[in-house]
Amino acid sequence: MFSDVDWQPVIQAIKKAKQIILVTHCNPDGDGIGSQLALFDALQSSGIRVQMHNRDGVPRIYQFLTYADQVVKGDWQGELQADVIISLDCGARSRLGMPDAFFESATLINLDHHTSNQAFGDINLVDARYCATGAMIYDLLLAMQLPISEASASAMYTAILTDTSSFRLASATADVYRLAALLIDAGAEPWPISVGVYESRPLGGLKMMTACLETLEVHDQGRSAWIYVTHDIYQQSGADVEDTEGLIDYARSIDGVEVAVFVRVDESLTDCWKVSFRGKTYVDVGSLAATLGGGGHRHAAGCLMRGTLAEINERLHQAVSSLLD
Ligand SMILES: [Mn+2]
């Protein structure tokens, strides 16, 4: 997509590697998983020893992708065999959910497109022009002159599809559509991928959606919309965190709403809340999240907050209102 990116430091490190491990952020999304599986496929096909490990595994909706079953899930234990770690789509090292020991002896390559990326790698290639890390992987494979298989094309298409909210965000430029077309030419099938990602929901997920939409509040003279997932909603619906994917888009979809806020309780920690923001036009929710200790993009960002729901809500309302004034 971009010819001015210097991939050489990354390529040199990959070529020197004896073994590579690919990792992505906790609660991975389609971009993290798609990037990981595409790069795994390409590196493995070229004879490089490569493995994948995600603390949170692969969400159900991405398990149809080739090699998803090869991602090892869980807390990292034991010693690292790999001498190169490639972090994909992750803005901060702590978001990988790996212990410090994991990073001690290997070269860490950080490939990402988040403006808030903390440049935590030994080699950092962070470029916010890309709509998705999956699109960066495409350019990397081109630069390495590796062929694009059907499996890697499908994984990269999934990354781009999901990170542009189905080609609806401002990041879905003509170049992104051209890349999607190239991936389709290489074997990615849009409808089966859409069925896998968007049309295979568990019933509990829809029950959660109903309950979550019931919590809808509109503030700031109709310019902010808020939805919540509480412990009760998790329990009554039988759904889990994976089923919250995309719920925030309903809040943003309301006419006149500029900022959508989604507050969901952490399933394991008490008084801990995961807050997501989506902006529609002029509001930069990335900087909003940054003021609250989080990060992200202009139109999509998030942060972690501690306290009772009432406490964090007060802070949140102030922060969002001041942004809309
Ligand atoms: Mn991404």
Residues whose N, C-alpha, C, O or C-beta is under 5 A from the ligand:
A	BS01	MN	D31 D89 A132 T133 D163
